[in-house]
Amino acid sequence: MIVRPATVSDLPGIVEIYNVSVTTTATWSEEPQSLPEREAWFATRTEAGDGVFVAVDDRSGEEEVVGFSAYGEFRNPHWTGYRFTVENTVHVRDGWEGRGVGRALMDALIDHATAAGKHVMVAAVDGENEGSVTFHERLGFTVVGRMPEVGRKFDRWLDLVLLQRILS
Ligand SMILES: CC(C)(COP(=O)(O)OP(=O)(O)OC[C@H]1O[C@@H](n2cnc3c(N)ncnc32)[C@H](O)[C@@H]1OP(=O)(O)O)[C@@H](O)C(=O)NCCC(=O)NCCS
């Protein structure tokens, strides 16, 4: 498994992984994402110079995307006071959890954000996703807040847990 910056050819794999999360409360989108939507997202991230990484398994001679991580602006980019703060996303393919893929993806992301001069990385995690809260804590994030019932999916209210790590 290697971690490297994502390219356009990785986007179908990213969509596949992300759309598994859409069937859970790990993400709060309710519709599967299309490839054109992910391509537009990638173009925006690339133009902004933000980090997008994939973990790939190349043992078969062909690369399979087994996880991805990215960061982007925290809150509205017009509010420039937030420009040193970013929010992360990280997803590992079903069946690949617990093998260090998420950590490797986050290490690359944190290094990229630090080198880009960012000061804080925020993780916004579904309150039921205790595994992801613990995962981020293992990566040096601290829980700084819990917002009760700010989300709704599957006909129930969802809490948001906010974690952050100061980078520099
Ligand atoms: C959360 C997720 C990214 C973790 O990735 P992963 O590859 O399974 O995690 P790693 O194997 O790299 O684990 C890194 C550390 O986190 C801990 N950890 C990971 N998942 C955990 C879990 N479910 N419960 C408790 N600890 C966990 C590991 O024990 C490990 O600790 P250590 O390195 O200090 O020993 C992955 O499980 C995933 O994609 N889940 C579904 C989507 C999701 O929830 N994404 C996050 C949205 S906010």
The ligand as a Gaussian input file, in Angstrom:
#p B3LYP/6-31G(d) Opt

LIG

0 1
 C      -12.296000       5.964000      10.514000
 C      -11.325000       5.370000       9.494000
 C      -10.881000       6.479000       8.525000
 C      -10.087000       4.825000      10.224000
 O       -9.153000       4.329000       9.280000
 P       -8.342000       2.962000       9.554000
 O       -7.469000       2.693000       8.389000
 O       -9.315000       1.898000       9.910000
 O       -7.480000       3.357000      10.830000
 P       -5.976000       2.906000      11.174000
 O       -5.887000       1.419000      10.998000
 O       -5.002000       3.726000      10.401000
 O       -5.913000       3.265000      12.715000
 C       -5.191000       4.382000      13.239000
 C       -5.433000       4.431000      14.727000
 O       -6.807000       4.688000      15.002000
 C       -7.361000       3.648000      15.803000
 N       -8.686000       3.302000      15.276000
 C       -9.048000       3.197000      13.972000
 N      -10.334000       2.827000      13.857000
 C      -10.780000       2.677000      15.131000
 C      -12.040000       2.276000      15.679000
 N      -13.077000       1.969000      14.884000
 N      -12.154000       2.214000      17.020000
 C      -11.113000       2.527000      17.826000
 N       -9.892000       2.912000      17.360000
 C       -9.734000       2.973000      16.032000
 C       -6.444000       2.455000      15.598000
 O       -6.472000       1.595000      16.722000
 C       -5.089000       3.115000      15.394000
 O       -4.489000       3.438000      16.620000
 P       -2.881000       3.372000      16.779000
 O       -2.276000       3.618000      15.430000
 O       -2.579000       4.436000      17.752000
 O       -2.622000       1.987000      17.268000
 C      -11.961000       4.190000       8.702000
 O      -12.377000       3.186000       9.602000
 C      -13.147000       4.572000       7.830000
 O      -12.983000       5.009000       6.712000
 N      -14.372000       4.408000       8.338000
 C      -15.604000       4.660000       7.559000
 C      -15.752000       6.095000       7.098000
 C      -15.561000       7.078000       8.220000
 O      -16.093000       6.931000       9.300000
 N      -14.779000       8.130000       7.908000
 C      -14.552000       9.208000       8.846000
 C      -15.592000      10.238000       8.646000
 S      -15.362000      11.529000       9.845000

